C-alpha cells in the first residue's frame, strides 16, 4: 500500500524539524522543501541525516508541489511551516522593502503553496492543510507592525481557505506558537543556556519554559491524521498560557 505523502515547507526552520520527525513516525512519506536546499551539499547532508525523507531543490510553489506529487502520485498533507526573521522598529523608520520581504515569506509564499496544492489535495479521499503561524497577534508589541501585519494576514488566509475547502472535506487549521524552542526565534544560547534569558521566559510564560519541539510535533501529527473534518478554520494557541494580564501596580 502506498504511504500517504506529507509535504513540509521550510524544513530546517521553526517547526520544520519536529514536523518532519512526527509525520515520518506517523507513517507518512515525508517530502521537504527549504530555501537552503538550493545547495546540493545541504541537500546531501540532510538526506544522510534523514534517510527515507525526500528532499526537493525546487523553490517556486508550483514546482515544489509538482515534484512532491511525482514522488508517489499523491499529496495528502501540506504543512506550511512559515518563518522569517522578525523586523522590528517604529513605522516611521521602517523600510517598505522590509515589509515586502516579510509578506513574501509569510503570506505570499504560503498562499502560492496552497493555491498550487489544492487541486492535488482535492484528488485524495482524505487531505489536510496545517499552517504554522504565530500567536504574536494576541499581544502586539511596540515596534512589531511588520511581523504583526504578516502573521495577521496568514491567519486570515487560514480562515478563508477553511471556508473554501470545507465542502471538499479538507480541514485547514493553523498552530499559532509563541515561545517555542527553535534556533529560528528562541535560540538555545540566549533562552536556555543564558540565566537572564531563562529568567525572562520563566516570568513571561505561565508554564515557565519554552515549548519542546516534540510537543508541537505531536499537535502537527494530530491535525495531519485526525479522522474527522468538522474541526477546520481553527488557529490553535500554542504558547504555554501566554499572554497573561500584567498585574496592576500597588
Secondary structure, 3 states (H helix, E strand, C coil): CCCCEEEECCCCCCCHHHHHHHHHHCCCEEEECCHHHHCHHHHHHHHHHCCCCEECCCCCHHHHHHHHHHHHCCCCEEEEECCCCCCCCCHHHCCHHHHHHHHHHHHHHHHHHHHHHHHHHHCCCCEEEEEECCCHHHHCCCCCHHHHHHHHHHHHHHHHHHHHHHCCCEEEEEEEECCECECCCECHHHHCCCHHHHHHHHHHCCCCCCECHHHHHHHHHHHHHCCCCCCCCCEEEECCCCCCCCCCCC
